[in-house]
Structure formats: C-alpha cells, structure tokens
Amino acid sequence: MSRSILIVDDDEGLADMVTFHLKQHGYQVTTVADGRSAVETLRHSVPDLLILDVMLPEMNGFEVCRQVRRETTTATLPIIMLTAKRFENDKVTGLDIGADDYLVKPFSSRELLARVHALLRRATPDTTVRKRAPETAGKVLTAGPVSIDLVSMQVTCRGQRVDLQPKEFALLTYLVRNRGTVLTRDQLLENVWGYDYEGGIRTVDVHIRWLREKLEEDPANPVLIQTVLRVGYCFR
C-alpha cells in the first residue's frame, strides 16, 4: 500500500520539487502552504508522515508541531521539520517539542528520501516481540509498579493499563530488562531502533518524555526513568 505524506511549506518551488521526488518513489503526496491549513487538513485525514517547514504564514511550524503532539489522533505522527540554514539553531527547539527528524535547507532529494524511508520504517509497528512469542510465553517483566506482558504486549502501571505505541513498548521493555544499568542514548538507538539512525539522538529523548508522561506520577520529577546527566537514562 502506498504511504501518504503531507508537505507543509509556503515555498512553492521547493514543495513542487519534494512532491515530484516523493511521487517518483511511490508516495501519495498532499501539500498545503500555511500552518492553519495544515492543522485543518490533519483533523480530517492523518497521513503516514508530515514534512513541516518552520517559517510558515498563519501559524509557524513549531506551533503546528505542538498541536499535532497534543492531539490523540496525531500524537505519534512522524514529523520531519525543515528550516533555512541561517536558522539552524531551530533544530533543538523542533526536536524538543516533538519533531522526529530535521533537515536544513538546501538539501538534496537523496538525503530527503533517505530520511523519509528511515522514519517510515521506524514508525512501522514492530512485530519482533510477537514473533518471539513461543519462547516468551507466559513471561511477564515486573519492575516496581510497572508490569509488562511480553506475549500480549500489555503494560500496566500501578494497576492501570497503559497504552503504548510499538516503539514506546520496545523502549520500555529494553529499559526494564536492563533496570539499574545506565544506558547511553547511542545504546538505546542501536538496541531499540535497530539501525544506524541518521537524524540524531534526540528521538530517544522524545520517546523517554512520552513514556514519562504515561508512567510517572509526576513527569517533571521522574522516579522510574531517571536521567543520568551527559550520559543517558536508567530505569530505577
């Protein structure tokens, strides 16, 4: 099935170029030129991936990204943000508010396609745990208030069911299996995402933040998933 992509950019020439190359590789592409139109479009139809410029009329890309992450239907939508080279520092802001990857203009069509392929592959539901079901049958990981059923892929915390996306489940499982061990972001990328991620390690921080919002009693002061300054994370 063809994957769908929404491009939000008021630079008509760039949007046309990106659209051309994506369609050449079998993607279905929709384009809009301002932030408000993007939000309205997403309310009616959620694509497989969002390519979002920072500098937009009506509503800038950062605000669009924030709204996307607040809505249940789009909270895990993969997002690639675009910015001009002179605003390259925007990268940190974009990743902090939930973007998955970042491209600085000008970029090559080859680089764009590589990022798109990688991000869509990463967003595809991970079936590796289910494939291992026979050898993990009946196994439940428990750490503090968290319980993980490896067969049904169900997670409970303090007796309440917690709904996780496939990559969140894989990340939590890896953290719990290695509880008490400080894990670097590179280790988490290698062992959870399973390939050389081209977009940077901030994706780990974003997923950790999502896990904390679902598991911690006070996400601003986490007890379960703790940050080890300048190193990584540890499940205590």
Secondary structure, 3 states (H helix, E strand, C coil): CCCEEEEECCCHHHHHHHHHHHHHCCCEEEEECCHHHHHHHHHHCCCCEEEEECCCCCCCHHHHHHHHHHCHHHCCCCEEEEEEHHHCCHHHHHHHCCCCEEEEECCCHHHHHHHHHHHHHHHCCCCHHHHCHHHHCCCEEEECCEEEECCCCEEEECCEEECCCHHHHHHHHHHHHCCCCCEEHHHHHHHHHCCCCCCCCHHHHHHHHHHHHHHCCCCCCCCCEEEECCCEEEEC
